[in-house]
Amino acid sequence: MKKLAIMGAMEEEIEPLLSHFENVKVTEFAKNKYYELTYNGLEIVVAYSKIGKVFASLTASTLIEKFGCDTLLFSGVAGGINPTLKIGDLIIANKLCQHDLDITAFGHPHGFVPEGAVYVETSKELRDIAFETASENGISVIEGIIATGDQFVHSSERKKFIEDVFEADALEMEGASVAVVCNALNIPFLILRAISDTADMDAGFDFDEFLKSSAKNSADYIIKIVDKINK
């Protein structure tokens, strides 16, 4: 590995990451900020994309093509679908899908476009490192399917649709688009999420409170993964 990208969607998701680093250089590009640093000899670029698939695709592509990152880790929060997941729990995606991608009118399954695939798989090597890290540090984490869409899902009906059609364990708004970019450009990647809400909760509940604590859970674990990668 020459240069590592660490990405989140919101500023709140990368703030706990940046607190681990010193001597950070900020570069502005494409209406966004990229935080360049060296950590124990490893070059890292940290960025938050802003919410949604388009911004996430733009940021992931920029980290790879402009900044030359050859591995990407995503740290952030997600809504839980799997009933065993509680707020603060950690999930690593083994594959991701776009639950709002729908050309079923043309006879294709939900989440599929021609020359694409319903699911994009993440890097097994990075998943293995993540689970070794969890085992060594007494961290509880599960592996599962994460569904992505440009909507904050807060209805039990939509949650059930995503669970039934995609067998998803969690849902969020960026991961699958990052997966498509990394897969197309042959970049190993890992998508880690901490549960900040359960997807059928009222969207007006105290999301901010759980966002902060869950984002820290994800970020602290990502730093431990980086330490193991860099050994």
C-alpha positions, 0 to 999 in steps of 0.5 A, a space after each residue: 500500500 502506498 497511500 490510504 484513503 479514509 472516508 466518511 459521509 458527514 463531518 461528524 463521522 471524520 472528526 473522531 478520526 482526525 483527532 488521532 492525527 497531527 500535522 494535517 494539511 488541508 487541500 480544497 478541491 471540487 468544493 470539498 476539503 481533503 486532509 492529508 497526513 502521515 501516520 506512523 509512516 503511512 500516507 493517509 488522505 481523510 475526507 467526508 463526502 457530504 450525504 448521498 450517492 453522487 457526493 460519495 462517488 465524487 469523493 471516492 473517485 477524487 481520493 483515488 484519481 487525484 490523490 493517488 490512494 490505492 486502498 479505501 476505508 469507509 467509516 460511518 453510521 447506518 440504520 439497523 435492519 437486522 433485529 439483532 443490531 442495536 445502537 452502537 453495534 458495528 457491521 462490516 459489509 461483505 457486499 453492498 447494493 443500491 436499494 433505490 435503483 429500480 428499472 424493474 419496468 424493463 424486466 431487471 431485478 431491483 438494484 440492477 442495471 445492464 453491465 452492472 450487478 445487484 451486489 458489489 463485494 468488498 475486499 476479503 483481505 481487508 475484511 479478514 484484517 478487520 476481523 483479526 483486529 476485532 478479535 485481538 481487541 475484544 471488539 464485537 462486529 458482524 459481517 453482512 449486507 449493507 443497502 444504500 439509497 438516497 433517502 433516510 429510511 424511517 418507515 417500517 414498510 420500506 425497511 421490510 421491502 429492503 430486508 425482503 428484496 436484498 436481505 440487507 442487515 443495515 442501510 445508509 446513503 453512500 456505501 454502495 456508490 463507493 463500492 461501485 467506484 472502487 470495484 471499477 478502479 480495482 481499489 481494495 475497500 472496506 465499508 464499516 458502519 456503526 448503528 446509529 438508529 434502527 430503520 423503523 424509528 421516527 425520523 424525528 428521534 434524537 439522531 444527533 445524540 446517537 450519531 456522535 457516539 456511533 461515529 466514534 465507535 466506528 472511527 476508533 475501530 478504523 484506527 485500530 484497523 489502520 494500525 494492523 494494516 501498517 504493521 
